[in-house]
Amino acid sequence: MINELGIDERFIKSGSIAAKVRDYFKNKDLVGMTVNQVCTEVEDMTRKLGAEPGFPCGVSINSITAHYSGELFDEQIIQNNDVIKLDLGAHIDGYVADTATTICYNPEYQELTLATETALNEAIRSVKNKISSSEIGKIISNTAKKFGFKPIENLSGHSIERFKIHAGVSIPNVWTPFGSSLKTGNVYAIEPFLTVNNGSGYVVDGKTKTIYMLLKRKKTGDKKLDEFTEKIWNSRNTLPFSPRWYLDDYKKEELDKILDKLVSKKIMRVYPELLEANGSVVAQFEHTITPTENGVIVLTKT
């Protein structure tokens, strides 16, 4: 199933599905919906189109920058002045495509949204075999500054491998002295995050935890913990998951305890929400791409 570009065809199919889901919800009026409703609808549409979610859908609002997928029974409602980062993925047999868009309902941040999308497009335009990730970061940062905005320095794009969304290579949003070469036959996600000029340009961990990932398949001797570990291994392997997906099998309190114990034993990893450090609004756009000798193929473009 390896094509002439040297990548698995399942990456291409996953990219097509993720793009369709993203564009559908980008054009849908989300005002009045809860975060959980949006996440569930995104994930359900992904499944209906023939893939599984690559990770829990992210609906990160205003200064919440990433990794917010709705708490269990969360009733947070999207307002008509929100700036929403809709981050979603699709996978087929572990081959993941990752994409994001900003849905801006606040006119004050339309320029920020435009600048972030432009930064992504300029970065993609530069991609070809053996380009340095540092050069991509420089392009993103320069585009942000040209518009009068600031990149988030401690977030980055990443290489993608089977069952590994963050596979080792980082693609920064600023220039760095040590970069990695992007190569044909590999798959990468480029994802600029920009904020306003008086923002901090950094994110910090918040208190809310809605996304988890299995780190290793290890027996603990506790029947409940081991059963849940096997359930995740069989359904997700090492791809991130949401506790929302397992409420048919567990009560919330029981699930919370299981997850806390597995995190403490370093069998699971938890991803807390990421917040812009001084509360500034952030925008994000993202595509999954593969370099060619003289250019790039965007896998999540419709």
N, C-alpha and C positions, 0 to 999 in steps of 0.2 A: 504493500500500500504506500510505498515511497514514490513520490512523483519526481518529475524532472528537476524540481527545485531542491530535491534532497530532503523534503519534509514529508511527514505522514499525511495522507489525505484526510485523516480524521481531524487534524488541526484546521484544515480548510472548511470542512463541514461545520465544526464547532464555531468557527469564526462567522460563517454565514448565519447561523442560528442566533448567536449573540448579537449580531448587528441588527437583525430583524426585531428582536425583542427590544433592544435599546431604542431604535427609531420609533417603534410603536408607542413606547411610554414617553418618549421625548415629546411626542405630539398629542399625548393624552392630558386632559385637565386633571391634575392630581389634587387640586385644592379641595379640602374637605375630607380627603381620605386619610386614614391612619397610616403610620409608617408600616405597621404590620400588614395592612391590606395591600399596599404597594409591593412590599417584599414578596408576599404570598402570590400575588398575581404575576409578578415577574418570573418567579420560580416555576409556577404552574405552566406559563406559556413556554418557557424553555423546555419543559418536559413534553408538552404537547407537540413541539416541533422536532422532537427526536433526540434530545440531549438531556443531560442532567445538569443542575447548577454546578458551575465550577467552584463556587464558594457561595456563602449566603449573600443574597442581594444587599447592597449597601444603600441606605437612604440617609445621607449625612447632611444636616441642615445648618446653613449659615456658618458659624465658627466651628461646628463639629466638622472635621475635615475628612475623616475616613473611619472605617470599621464600625459603623453603627448600623445594625441590622434589625433593630426593634427588640426590646426586651420581651420576655414572656408576659403575655397579656398587656403589653404596652398599648395605650390608647392615644399616644401623641398624634395630633392632627396637623396636617400640612396647611399652612396659612397662605393668604394671597400676597404676602410680601416676603416669602421665603426664597432663599437661594439653595437649591438642592443638588447635591452631587449624587447622581444615580450611577452606581458602580456594580457591574454584573459580569458573570462569566458563564460559559457553557462548556461542558466536557463530554466527550465520547471516548469511553475506554481510557480515561485519564489524560486525554489530549485536550488541553484547556485553551480557550480563547478568552481574553480579558479585555473589557472595554468600559468606558465611562463617558458620561455627558453631564453638563450642568444645565439644569432647568431653572431659569431665573424669572421669578415673578416680581422682582423688585427693580424698577427702572434705574435706581441709583447704582446698581451693579451690572448693568448691561455691558458697559465698557470693559469691566473686569472679565466678564464671561467671554466677550469677543477676543480680548487679548490672550486669554488662556487657550482658546481654540486656535488662534493664530500661531501661538507658540508651538502647539502640537503639530500643526501643518508645516511650519517652517522646519521643525526638527525632522519630520518624516521626509521632507524634500531633500534633506542632506544625506540620507542614509544610502549607503552602498557597502559592498563587501569591504571589510577591514577598517571601516570608520571607527574612530575612538569614541567611547562613551563620553569622554571628557568634552569632545567637540560638540556632541549633542547637548550636553549640559550648558555649554557656553552659548549656544544658539537660543536655548530656552530662556536663559537668564538675560541675554541681550534683548530678546523680544519683549520680555516683561518690562525691562527698564525703558525701552523705547515708548511703551504705552504709559509709563508712569506707575508701574506696579512692581511687586516684589515676589520672587519665587520662594516656595517653601524649601528650605535648604536641607532639611533632614528627612525628606521623602524622596523616593526615586522610583524609576521604572526598573525592569528586571527581565532576566532571561526566564524562559519557561521550558520545562521538560515534562515528560509523562509523569503525572501525579505530583509534580513539583511546580507550584505557581511561581515561587521565588527560588530560582535554581542556581543562584551563585553570582551571576553578573549583574551589577547595578548600573542603572542609567540615570545619573543625577540630573537635578534641575538647575545646577550651577556648574561652573567649570571646576574641575578637581585636578590636582597634579598627576594623579595615577589613574589612568583609564584602562578599560578593556576593549579589545577589538571585537566588533560585531561581525559575524562570519556567516556566509551562505550555508544553508542547511540547518541553521538554528532559528529559533523563534524568540521574539522579545516583545515586551510591552513597554511603550513609551507613554508616560503620564505626567504632564506638567500640572502642578498645583501652584496657583498664584493667589496672592492676597493684596490688599491695598498697601500703599506706600508707607503708611504709618503702622502697619502690622509688624509683628515681631519677625516673621519669616521662618518661624519654627513651630512644630507641634509638640505637645506633651500628652502623656497618658491621662485619660479621664477615669472616672470610677466605674462607668457602665461597661459591662462585659457581655457581649452578645455573640462572639465568634470563637470557636474552639477548633483545635486540630490535634489529631493523634500523632505523637512523636515516635512511639515505638510500641510494638505488640509484645507486651511483657505481662506475665502472670503475677498477680499479687497475693493469691490465696484467698481473696475475698470474692465470693461467688458473684455478688451483684456487680462489683467493679469489673471482674473478668468477663462477665456476660456482656456488659456495655461496651467494653473494649473490643470484643469480637464483633458485636453489632456494627460498630463504627468501621472496623477493618473491612468487614464484608460489604458494607454499603458505600464507604467513602475512601477506603485505603488511607492515604495520608493527606487527602484534600480537606480543607476547612468545612465545618458544618455548623448548623444553628441548633441550639436546644429546642427551638420551636418545632423542629421536624420530628421530635420523639415524644411529644405530649400524648400521643395515643397509647404509648407503652408505659409511661411513667407519670406520676404526679409531679408537679413543679418542685415541691419541697424535696422529694426523693432525688429528682434529677440534679437539683442544685448541690446536694450533698455528694452525689457520685462524682460530679464534675470537679468540685472542690478537692476531693480526695485524690482524684487522678492527676490534677494539676500539681498538688503538693508532692506527689510521687514522681513528678516529671515524666509521666506517661502521656499526659495531654498538655498542650500549650493553649493559653487563653490570649486573645487579642482584644485589649481594651479599646474603647473609642479613642480617637486621636483628636485633640482640640488645638486650635490655633492659640498660641501661648498667651496672647493678650486679648483674645476674644474677637478678633477681626474676622470678617467674612472671607471665605476661601472658595475659589472655583477650580474645577478639575475637568480635563478631557483626556481620553486614553484610547489608543488603538493597539492591537496586536499585529506585529509585522514580521516579515522575514526578508533579509537583505538579498539582493542579487548582485552579480558582478558589477553592474552599472547603475543600480537603482534599488527599488524596494517594492515588495508586494504587501499591500495592506489587507490582512486577513479578515478584519472586522469592518470592512467598508461595504455598504450596500450599493 
